[in-house]
Amino acid sequence: MTTSLFDLYKIGIGPSSSHTMGPMRAARRLVSDLQDDGLLRQTERMRVDLFGSLALTGKGHSTDRAILLGLSGEEASIIDPATGQPIGTVATGDDIGHGHEIAASPDGRTAYVPIYGSAGVAKPGTDGRNMMVIDVASRKVVGDVDFGHGVRPHCPIYDPVSKLLYVTTELDKTISIIDPQTLKIVGTIPTGESYSHMLVISHDGRRGYTSNVKPGSVSVLDIPGRKTITVIPISPDSQRISISIDDKLVFTADQTKPQLAVIDTATKKVEKYLLVGQRVWQLALTPDDKYLYTTNGVSNDVSVIEVASLKVIKSIAAGSFPWGVAIARQ
């Protein structure tokens, strides 16, 4: 493994950048190399030995935490969409856990990163209780929203209608409502189900839909009224969620079978199931509402769905473990 001196010595976190940024980047590079060599899934534990000044003063300079953050991938990357290249990173990890999802303000100046915890959804681990607020231009954390106790905050959604920020707070079985101007929690919406992991809001701001993982359901929410309208059963385990531009259809993935549930928002029932790749990890609609793409992490492909006909029209090989997908607006 080769690491440039220009990677090791940068202004960064900690009282000594050479004791934090270098070890963090080296740890991240190690994880990346293990994944590239197909060895990451076989790795059960790691031991890190520090030498020289790192061994003498590393703990006092947070080297141990920096290495753990690097091994866990605790950075938020800022990407230039024109070039597709990263232009900066912001450390988002802490003692409690790490960020899973991110949302941006309409002007693109501020990013919101809930700190979920140390484990996957519905699995044992630490319970995050806060959301970091990042100034994109300076790449610095400029604010923090404390939910008061461990809630595993996960999916933040900015609603342009109400101009409020909505965040899934799983352990409370709620959606927390935050005023982005004051960073104060101004209300909650009950979901009626455990592990409300992901959220979408209709374009008129009237309805919300949460993907509730282990109950395997979707909660339909009255956003202005701040209440649950109904809960739609999907499967024993469901994940991810997306809503069509016209607000007529909601899509969520069955994690027990290679299929996607299509919900009619008028009837609030599953209209049909579509056969897609295995283990859908993310969904994305094209801006014209014509196509829906699903990244399938186990079958290593992307399914393309024609929304008008509700038919899968193509499968695209995508390499190992495709995690997410974003659609360019042209």
N, C-alpha and C positions, 0 to 999 in steps of 0.2 A: 504494500500500500504506500503510495507516494502522496505527500501533502506539501504544497508550496509554502515557503516562508510568508508569502503575502496572504495566505489563508490563516496562518497561525497568529500573525501580529496585526490585529485590527482594533480600532476603538470599539468597545462593546460592553457587555454586562459585566458586573463584578468590580471589585476594587482593583483588580489587575487583569487587563484584557488578555495578556499572555497566559494567564492561569485559567481563563474561561473560554474565550473564543477558539483558541487552538484545540484544546481537548474536546470541546463540543463538536467542532467540525471534523476532527479525526474520528470521533465516535460515530457521527452520522455517516462518514465515508465508509467505516467498517460495516455498518448495517447495510448500506447500499451495495458494497462488494459482496457481502454474504448473499443478498437477494439475487444479484446478477449471476452468482455462481450456483444458484439453486440450493444453498445450504441454510438459508434463514429458517425455514420451517423445521429443520432438523436440530436447530440450536435450542437447547433447553436452559442453559445458564451461561453467564459470562463472569470472568474474574478480571479485574483491572488492577494492575500494579503500577504505581507511580514512582518516578525516579527523580533525582536531582532536587531542584527547588520545589517542584510539585509535591514531592514526598515530604518536604520539610514544612512548607507553608500552604500547601494546596487546599486543605480543608478550610483554613481560615479565609482563603480567597475564593471559596465556593467552587473549587475545582470538582469536588465530588458531585455536586448538584449539576454542574455544567455537563459532566460526562453522562449523567443519567438523563438529562434533557436531550442531549445529542442522540443517545441510544433510543430514546422514545420519539425522536423527530419533532421536538417541541419548538417549531418556528412557524410563523405565518409568513408566507412568501408574497412579495409584491411583484406582479408580472406586467410587463409592457405588452399590451395586446397587439401592438403593431409588429413587434419583433418576436413575440412569444418567449422572450428571455426574462429571467428574474432580474430585478433591479435593486432588490433589497429584501431583508428579512426582519421580522420582529419576534423576539422570544416571547412565547405566551404560556410556558409551563410554570407551575409552582409546586409547592409541597403536596397539594391536594390532587392535582391531576393536570389534564391538558385540554386544549380546545378541540372540538370536533367540527363545528360548522362556523360559518362567518357570513355577515351581512354588511352591506355598505349603505351609507346615507345617499339620498338622491343626487347630491352634488358630488359624490365620490370623495369627499374630504375625510370622512370618518368611517372606521370599520368597527364592528361589534363582534367580539369573540367570547361566547360562553365557555367557561371552564367546567367541563363535564365531570371529570373524575379520572380514576386510573384504570377503569375496566370498560368492557363493552356493555351494551344495553342488556339489562336484566341479569347481569352477572355480578358476582361479589367484587367489591373494590371500594375505593374511597368515593365519597359523594361531594361533588363540586357545589359551591354555594355562591359563585360570583360570575360576573361578566366583565371582561376587559374592554376598554374603549381606546382605540388606536387612532392617532392622527396620521393619516396616510402620507402627507408631505414630509413630515419630520421623522416618520417611522418610529414614533415613541408612544408608549402607553400614557394617555392623558386623563383617564378616568376609570372608575370601577363602580359597578353596581353590585351591592351585597344583598342577597336574597334572605339573609338572616339565619339560615340553617342549610344543611345539605339537601339540595333539591335535584341535583343532576341537570342543570340547565343545558339545553342542547341546540335547538333550532331557532335562530332569530329571523323574523320577517318584518320588514318595514312596510307599513300600509300607507300608501300615498293619500288615501281618502281621509283617514282619521289623523294622519301624520303622527302615528304612534308606532312603537316597536313592540312586537309580540314575540315572546320567548317561551318555548315548551319547558316546563318545570316538572319533570317526570314524577319524582317521588311525592309531590303534592297532588298529582293527578289534575294539574291545572295548566293554563296558559297565563303567564305573568305579563301584564301590560306596563310598558315603561314609556315615560315622556322623554324623548331623546334630547330635549333642550335642558331639562333639569336633572336627568338621569335618576329620577324618582319613580318608584313603583306606584302606579296610580290605580291598579285594580287587578283582578284575576278573572279567568273564565274556567269553570270546572269542565273537565272532559269526560268524567264518569268512568274512566278506565285507567288501568295501570300502564306505565311505560309509553306515554304519549310522546313519541320520539321525534317525529317530523310534522310539519305544519304547512298548509297552503291556505291562502285567503283569496276569495273571489275578487275579481277586478272592480266590482262595485263596493267592496268593503263590507258586504252584509253577511257573508257566510265564511266560516272557517272549517277546515277538515284536518283532523290529526290521524296519523298512522300510529296505532297502538300495538306495539310489537308482540308481546307474549299473549295477550288476549286474542291477538289476530283480528283486529277490528278497525273501523274508521268511525271517529266521533264527528257528528255534524254539529257545528256551533253557530249560535246567533251572536255575531260579533258586537253589534250595537247593544243588544240586550244582555250580553255577557252571561249566556246560559247554554246548556247542551240541549239540542233539539231531539237527536236520536243517536243510536249507535248501530252501525251496520256490521254484521259478522262477515269475515273474509275467509280465514283459515286459522289453524292453531298458532301460526306464526306468520306475521306479515310485516313488511318493511317498505319504506320510501313512499312518496306520494307526489302527484302532479295534477294540475288542473288545466283544462283547455282554455284557450283565450276567450271563447264565448261563454265560459263558465257552465257549460252543459254537461261536461264529462269530468270525472275524477278517476285517476289511475293509481293503483297500488299493487305491490308485488307479493304474491304468495311465496313464502320462504320454504315451504314444505314440498312444493312442486314447481316445475319450470313453467309458471303461468302468471299472467297479469290480470288482475280484476279490473273491469270497467264498470264504474258506477254512474248511473243516470242521476244527476243532481235534482231533477224534477220529482222523480219517484222515490229517491233516496234508497235505491236498491241496486244490487249487482246486476248489470244488464247481460254481461257475458264474461267468460275467461278466454284469454288469448295465450296460445302456446308460444313461449319465448325461450331464451337460453336459460341455463341453470344459475340460480342465485343472483337475482337482479340487485345491483348495488346502487344504481342511480337511474333517474329518468330525466329526459329533457325534450321539450317540444320546440319545433321550429317556430319563428315569429309569425309565420302565416298560418299556423295551426294545422298544416298539412301532414306533418310527420312527427312521430314520437320515437325517440331513441332510448333503448335500455342497455346499460352496460352489465354484462353477465359475468360475474367474477369467477365462477367455477368452470364454465364452458369456454371461457376466454374469447368471447365474441360480443358483438353489438347487434341487437335485433332492431330492425326498422319497421315501424308500424304506420300504415296509411290510416289516418284518423277518420276520414270520411267513410271508408268501407270497414273500418275496424279489422283489418287483415294485416298479418305479418308478411311483408313483401320481400324482405332481404335479411340475410345474416352476414355480418362482416367480421372476419378474423381480426382480433385486436391485440394479440400478444398476451403475456401472462397477467392475470388478475386485473383486468380493467376495472377501475374503481369509480370514476366519475366521468361526466360528459358535459361540455358547454357548447352552446350553439352561437356562432358568430352572427351579428346583425349587420346586414349589408344593404 
